[in-house]
Amino acid sequence: MAQPRISRSRYHPAMTREALVALLAAIGFAAVTAASTQAPPAPPSQPAQEPFPEATGKAPLMKVCSNCHSAETVIQTPRTRQEWSEVIDQMARFGAEATDQEFDQILAYLAKHFSPIKVNTASAKDLEVWLDVPADVADAIVAYRRDKGEFKAIDDLKKVPGLDGGKVEALKTRIVF
């Protein structure tokens, strides 16, 4: 049985190109039209805050992680030090390239700035590092917790003498009770 032949009149490369150009032009026109009918975005009420504090580890994080994705996607979910270590190991298996020292700096940076802060179980030393407070304030948090019971809300934590309420507010997305 003979194979049916495709007639040139039914399939013509020039017609396909023309159809593709027309389709792309229509899509472009639709996008421009849709964009012009939308209200312009409202100006931000305040400048966007840099999500990455300046510290050792920031530069390697930006260099290594932004090769495949935005660094912001890295920090969307707070993780424990162990979980960050597992993520870094996985990224290395996927091809992230860095020295052992850079990977260690990235891990320390992520653990310090993007890990949950368990204020009801953390030691004074951990609270000192994670909340970036002096040792006496970290000791006061532990003493307050011991004397008054576990913290239930941000407002409870703000009652600790010597603890800056603004610092607590800035870290509230990471604080776990």
C-alpha positions as CSV (number, residue, x, y, z in Angstrom):
1,M,0.0,0.0,0.0
2,A,1.4,3.3,-1.0
3,Q,2.0,6.1,1.5
4,P,-0.3,9.1,1.0
5,R,1.7,12.1,-0.3
6,I,1.4,15.4,1.4
7,S,0.5,18.0,-1.1
8,R,2.6,21.2,-1.1
9,S,-0.5,23.2,-1.2
10,R,-1.6,21.8,2.2
11,Y,1.7,22.3,3.9
12,H,3.9,25.2,2.9
13,P,6.7,26.5,5.2
14,A,6.1,30.1,4.1
15,M,2.5,29.9,5.2
16,T,3.5,28.4,8.5
17,R,6.0,31.3,9.1
18,E,3.3,33.8,8.1
19,A,0.8,32.2,10.5
20,L,3.4,32.2,13.3
21,V,4.3,35.9,12.7
22,A,0.6,36.8,12.8
23,L,0.0,34.8,16.0
24,L,3.0,36.5,17.7
25,A,1.8,39.9,16.6
26,A,-1.6,39.2,18.0
27,I,-0.2,38.1,21.3
28,G,2.0,41.1,21.5
29,F,-0.9,43.4,20.7
30,A,-3.0,41.8,23.4
31,A,-0.3,42.1,25.9
32,V,0.3,45.8,25.1
33,T,-3.5,46.5,25.2
34,A,-3.9,44.7,28.5
35,A,-1.0,46.6,30.1
36,S,-2.3,49.9,28.9
37,T,-5.7,49.4,30.3
38,Q,-4.5,48.6,33.8
39,A,-3.9,51.3,36.4
40,P,-0.3,52.0,37.1
41,P,1.0,50.4,40.2
42,A,0.8,52.5,43.4
43,P,4.1,53.8,44.5
44,P,5.5,52.0,47.5
45,S,4.7,53.6,50.8
46,Q,8.3,53.0,51.9
47,P,11.4,51.7,50.2
48,A,11.7,48.0,50.0
49,Q,13.9,46.6,52.8
50,E,16.9,44.6,51.7
51,P,16.1,41.0,52.9
52,F,19.7,40.1,53.3
53,P,21.6,41.6,56.2
54,E,25.2,42.5,55.5
55,A,27.3,39.8,57.2
56,T,29.9,37.2,56.4
57,G,28.2,34.7,54.1
58,K,26.0,37.1,52.1
59,A,28.4,37.4,49.2
60,P,28.9,33.7,48.7
61,L,25.1,33.1,49.1
62,M,24.4,35.7,46.3
63,K,27.1,34.3,44.1
64,V,26.3,30.6,44.4
65,C,22.6,30.6,44.8
66,S,21.7,33.2,42.2
67,N,23.3,31.1,39.4
68,C,20.1,29.0,39.3
69,H,17.4,31.1,41.0
70,S,16.8,34.3,42.8
71,A,18.3,34.4,46.2
72,E,14.9,35.5,47.6
73,T,13.4,32.1,46.7
74,V,16.1,30.6,48.9
75,I,14.8,32.3,52.0
76,Q,11.0,32.0,51.5
77,T,10.8,29.3,54.2
78,P,12.7,29.5,57.5
79,R,14.6,26.3,58.2
80,T,16.7,25.0,61.1
81,R,20.4,24.8,60.7
82,Q,20.1,21.0,60.0
83,E,17.5,21.7,57.3
84,W,19.7,24.4,55.7
85,S,22.6,22.0,55.7
86,E,20.4,19.4,53.8
87,V,19.3,22.1,51.3
88,I,22.9,23.1,50.7
89,D,24.0,19.5,50.3
90,Q,21.2,19.0,47.8
91,M,22.1,22.1,45.8
92,A,25.7,20.9,45.7
93,R,24.5,17.6,44.3
94,F,22.5,19.5,41.7
95,G,25.7,21.3,40.6
96,A,26.1,24.4,42.8
97,E,29.8,25.3,42.8
98,A,31.5,26.7,45.8
99,T,34.5,26.0,48.0
100,D,33.9,24.2,51.3
101,Q,34.6,27.5,53.1
102,E,31.9,29.2,51.0
103,F,29.4,26.5,51.7
104,D,30.2,26.8,55.4
105,Q,29.8,30.6,55.3
106,I,26.4,30.2,53.5
107,L,25.2,27.7,56.1
108,A,26.2,29.9,59.0
109,Y,24.6,33.0,57.3
110,L,21.3,31.2,56.6
111,A,21.2,29.6,60.0
112,K,21.7,32.9,61.7
113,H,19.4,35.1,59.6
114,F,16.8,32.7,58.2
115,S,16.1,30.1,60.8
116,P,13.1,29.9,63.2
117,I,13.8,31.4,66.6
118,K,12.2,29.1,69.2
119,V,12.0,31.5,72.1
120,N,10.5,29.0,74.5
121,T,13.2,26.4,74.2
122,A,16.3,28.3,72.9
123,S,19.3,28.7,75.3
124,A,20.5,32.2,76.2
125,K,23.5,31.7,74.0
126,D,21.3,30.9,71.0
127,L,19.0,33.8,71.7
128,E,22.0,36.1,71.9
129,V,23.0,35.1,68.3
130,W,19.6,34.7,66.7
131,L,18.0,37.8,68.2
132,D,21.3,39.8,68.0
133,V,21.0,40.9,71.6
134,P,23.6,41.3,74.3
135,A,24.2,38.4,76.7
136,D,22.4,40.1,79.6
137,V,19.2,40.6,77.5
138,A,19.3,36.9,76.3
139,D,19.7,35.9,80.0
140,A,16.7,38.1,80.8
141,I,14.6,36.4,78.2
142,V,15.4,33.0,79.7
143,A,14.8,34.2,83.2
144,Y,11.5,35.8,82.2
145,R,10.4,32.6,80.5
146,R,11.4,30.6,83.6
147,D,9.6,32.9,86.0
148,K,6.4,33.8,84.0
149,G,6.0,30.7,81.8
150,E,6.3,30.2,78.1
151,F,5.8,33.1,75.7
152,K,2.5,32.8,73.8
153,A,2.7,35.9,71.6
154,I,5.1,38.6,70.4
155,D,3.6,41.0,72.9
156,D,4.6,38.7,75.7
157,L,8.2,38.7,74.5
158,K,8.2,42.5,74.3
159,K,7.6,42.6,78.0
160,V,11.1,41.3,78.8
161,P,13.1,44.1,80.4
162,G,15.9,45.5,78.1
163,L,14.6,43.8,75.0
164,D,14.1,46.2,72.1
165,G,10.5,45.9,70.9
166,G,11.5,47.1,67.4
167,K,14.0,44.3,67.1
168,V,11.3,41.8,68.1
169,E,8.9,43.3,65.5
170,A,11.6,43.0,62.8
171,L,12.1,39.3,63.6
172,K,8.4,38.3,64.2
173,T,8.2,36.2,61.1
174,R,10.9,34.0,62.4
175,I,9.8,33.8,66.1
176,V,8.2,30.5,67.0
177,F,6.3,29.9,70.3
